[in-house]
Amino acid sequence: MRIIGLDPGLEHTGWGVIDYDQGRLAFVAAGVIDTKPKDPTAQRLAVIDSAIDDIIKQYHPLHASVEETFVNTNSASSLKLSQARGVALCVPARLGLEVFEYATNTIKKTVVGKGHADKTQIQHMVRVLLPMAADLKPDAADALAAAICHAHHAPPQKLR
């Protein structure tokens, strides 16, 4: 089963693709979709849309695992994050993938063992679980963590 994990953000959207087979995880690819803060929001969302579309068409995952929005005190930041998250949910669905959503704390607890792990702890554990995934940017590591979380939490019949 091939899974794409997505860590949405308007400036940096992390993505990571893994294979999961009978309890074994294998790294396929990962990266970050960057947008320019000076560009209009609609153009930035279009960049994210196009890039996710290309990644899915290149790697052919069957499932998408998307990190749920972390609501912070800055409403403008939350709105921008929500817009990027909408794209991260819509593109895989449009391309026929089953889309699953996981809370940030669930992802962290699955990968690190505690729900309030920081980005460096996530990066470290992703490298431990996926040794071929070296030199990951934090957003790519977070996306791979979302994919790993899905591999561990999806109903078994969904992982075939």
Residue, then its C-alpha position, 0 to 999 in steps of 0.5 A: m500500500r502506497i501512502i502520501g502524507l501531507d503537512p499543509g502550510l501556505e508557505h511550506t507544504g510538506w509531502g512524503v510517500i511511503d510504502y507499507d506492507q505487512g507491518r514494514l515501512a519503506f521510504v519512497a520520496a519526500g519534499v516541500i512545496d514552497t510558495k512565495p509570501k509576496d505572491p497573491t494567496a490564490q496563486r500560492l494555492a494554485v502552486i500547491d494544487s499543481a505540485i500535489d497533483d504532479i506528486i500523486k501522478q508520479y508516485h501513485p499512492l492509494h491513500a492520503s493522510v493529511e494533518e489536521t489544522f492546528v488552531n492558533t491564536n492568530s486568526a489570519s495564520s489559521l485562515k491561511l493554513s486552512q486554505a492550504r489544508g483545503v487544497a491538500l484535502c481536495v487534490p487527492a480526493r479529486l484524483g480518486l485517493e481515499v483521504f484520511e485526517y489525523a490530529t497533530n497529537t495523534i501523529k506525534k504520539t504514533v511516531v515519537g511516543k508522546g503527543h507534544a513532541d517537537k519538530t526535531q524529535i519527529q525528524h529523528m524518529v522518522r529517520v529511525l523508522l525510515p533510514m533511507a529518508a536522510d536530510l529531511k526538512p521539518d515539513a517533509a518529516d512531518a508529512l512522512a510522520a502523517a503517512i506513518c500514522h496512517a499506516h498504523h491507524a487505518p483499518p486493516q481492510k483499508l491497507r490492502 
